[in-house]
């Protein structure tokens, strides 16, 4: 009987759902997050350009380590751009997926 009571306590649904407009300042927070995302994308463009230049420099100068570092930088920059661009969709997907857990 004790285990059944504990299982019921673990399965308790507090009934909390995300609500738009619940706290003041939400529009400002959204604007700040959008600005941070934009800043990150601009930084990634710079990192991609520098990494591509390092890759080219390493290739033409025969510096294999420099060329490898440039390739790595291009890959990481492209991955970062992909993640920042997909941030809203990823959060929405996993948030929706989380609501399916019972």
Protein Blocks (a to p, Z undefined) as FASTA:
>chain_A
ZZmmmmmmmmpcehiacdehkaghklmmmmmmmmmmmmmmmmmmmmmmmmmmmmmmmmmn
opaklmmmmmmmmmmmmmmmmmmmmmmmmmmmmmmmmmmpZZ
